[in-house]
Amino acid sequence: MSEQSDGKQTGTTPAEVREQVERTRAELGETVQALADKADVKARAKDKGAEVKERTVEAAGQAREKTAEVAGQAAARAGELKARAAKAAHTVQDKVPDPVRDRAAHAADQARDTAARAGAVWQEKAPEPLRERSAQGARLAREHRTLILAAAGAVVVVWLTVRHRKG
């Protein structure tokens, strides 16, 4: 028989004592295992590394999605701007009077003819190093033809605007 803390005796059987001992052993085993898990720094670091890796992969996926979304928006905006620029160019072209367009075409033809004649004279009389440098300049002009034509068009529009305001 065992004694309680208040001095009274209790009637516990050996089976109850064995059960209590087994319960205590199980609790003690769980406590020891929990302490061992806390003491296993390598396993805890490995778990933390896996957790960080998972969060990083998730963040990278979200960043990829956001980048694709922004790229799509930028492409759409670029398309809009291109369409607006084309429309503005057509508007300007439509507003140029036919006589001015005809004069510009005639002037361009005359400039081509004069340039061809000057080129022939140049080929006959210019020294070789100078011809090579001028050929390089002509090649650059052909490569950047659109830019040069756009600048010439802008000059014509400015000239027409100034002329229209004065007249």
C-alpha positions as a printed Julia matrix, in Angstrom:
167×3 Matrix{Float64}:
  0.0    0.0      0.0
  1.16   3.46    -0.7
  0.67   6.6      1.22
 -0.82   9.8     -0.21
  0.62  13.17     0.67
 -2.11  13.79     3.24
 -1.16  10.66     5.17
 -3.98   8.38     3.98
 -3.17   5.1      2.33
 -4.43   4.29    -1.15
 -5.12   0.95    -2.62
 -3.09   0.72    -5.84
 -2.57  -2.61    -7.45
  0.64  -3.78    -9.06
 -1.05  -3.54   -12.48
 -1.86   0.13   -11.91
  1.72   0.78   -10.85
  3.02  -0.96   -13.99
  0.67   1.1    -16.16
  1.78   4.29   -14.46
  5.46   3.32   -14.96
  4.82   2.59   -18.65
  3.07   5.95   -19.09
  5.93   7.71   -17.36
  8.46   5.88   -19.58
  6.55   6.9    -22.71
  6.39  10.53   -21.58
 10.07  10.45   -20.7
 10.89   8.95   -24.13
  8.94  11.71   -25.87
 10.7   14.35   -23.78
 14.12  12.85   -24.55
 13.27  12.71   -28.27
 12.15  16.37   -28.24
 15.39  17.38   -26.51
 17.41  15.33   -29.02
 15.59  17.04   -31.92
 16.39  20.46   -30.46
 20.02  19.47   -29.97
 20.37  18.23   -33.62
 21.58  21.5    -35.14
 22.45  19.89   -38.49
 18.9   18.59   -39.02
 17.37  21.9    -37.92
 19.65  23.81   -40.32
 18.73  21.42   -43.12
 15.0   21.95   -42.42
 15.47  25.73   -42.32
 17.44  25.6    -45.6
 14.66  23.64   -47.27
 12.12  26.16   -46.02
 14.17  29.11   -47.32
 14.68  27.36   -50.66
 10.95  26.8    -51.01
 10.21  30.48   -50.29
 12.91  31.55   -52.77
 11.5   29.36   -55.54
  8.04  30.76   -54.85
  9.32  34.37   -54.94
 11.2   33.71   -58.19
  8.03  32.33   -59.76
  6.08  35.41   -58.7
  8.85  37.66   -60.07
  8.74  35.82   -63.42
  4.97  36.25   -63.6
  5.22  39.97   -62.8
  8.01  40.45   -65.37
  5.95  38.75   -68.06
  2.96  40.92   -67.17
  5.0   44.14   -67.31
  6.63  43.08   -70.6
  3.21  42.47   -72.09
  2.02  45.89   -70.98
  5.16  47.52   -72.42
  4.68  45.75   -75.75
  1.06  46.87   -75.88
  2.07  50.46   -75.11
  4.8   50.36   -77.77
  2.23  49.13   -80.3
 -0.09  51.99   -79.35
  2.68  54.56   -79.73
  3.73  53.13   -83.09
  0.14  53.31   -84.36
 -0.21  56.9    -83.13
  3.08  57.89   -84.8
  1.98  56.33   -88.09
 -1.35  58.13   -87.87
  0.41  61.45   -87.17
  2.75  60.9    -90.13
 -0.19  60.22   -92.42
 -2.01  63.29   -91.09
  0.99  65.49   -91.81
  1.42  63.92   -95.22
 -2.26  64.48   -96.02
 -2.08  68.12   -94.95
  0.82  68.94   -97.27
 -0.72  70.52  -100.38
 -0.3   68.74  -103.71
  1.7   71.57  -105.31
  4.2   71.42  -102.47
  4.48  67.65  -102.8
  4.97  67.98  -106.54
  7.65  70.65  -106.07
  9.38  68.48  -103.46
  9.36  65.49  -105.82
 10.68  67.66  -108.67
 13.38  69.07  -106.4
 14.34  65.56  -105.32
 14.64  64.47  -108.98
 16.8   67.49  -109.76
 18.96  66.81  -106.71
 19.44  63.19  -107.81
 20.44  64.26  -111.32
 22.82  66.91  -110.03
 24.31  64.45  -107.57
 24.84  61.9   -110.33
 26.66  64.48  -112.47
 28.71  65.66  -109.49
 29.56  62.05  -108.71
 30.86  61.48  -112.23
 33.03  64.6   -112.03
 34.17  63.56  -108.58
 35.22  60.1   -109.79
 37.3   61.69  -112.54
 39.08  64.39  -110.54
 39.21  63.44  -106.8
 42.23  61.71  -105.25
 41.8   58.06  -104.17
 41.86  58.53  -100.33
 39.26  61.26  -100.61
 37.03  59.07  -102.79
 37.25  56.25  -100.23
 36.17  58.57   -97.4
 33.27  59.95   -99.43
 32.18  56.42  -100.38
 32.13  55.57   -96.67
 29.97  58.65   -95.98
 27.58  57.7    -98.79
 27.32  54.17   -97.43
 26.45  55.55   -93.96
 23.83  57.83   -95.51
 22.24  54.85   -97.29
 22.24  52.82   -94.08
 20.52  55.66   -92.17
 18.23  56.73   -94.97
 15.07  56.67   -92.85
 16.57  58.98   -90.25
 17.78  61.41   -92.91
 14.41  61.38   -94.67
 12.59  61.96   -91.38
 14.85  64.93   -90.62
 14.28  66.33   -94.11
 10.52  65.9    -93.67
 10.68  67.73   -90.36
 12.6   70.58   -92.01
  9.95  70.82   -94.74
  7.14  70.89   -92.16
  8.92  73.62   -90.17
  9.56  75.59   -93.35
  5.89  75.29   -94.37
  4.73  76.32   -90.89
  6.98  79.36   -90.82
  5.95  80.3    -94.34
  2.26  79.87   -93.51
  2.55  82.09   -90.4
  4.35  84.85   -92.32
  1.94  84.74   -95.28
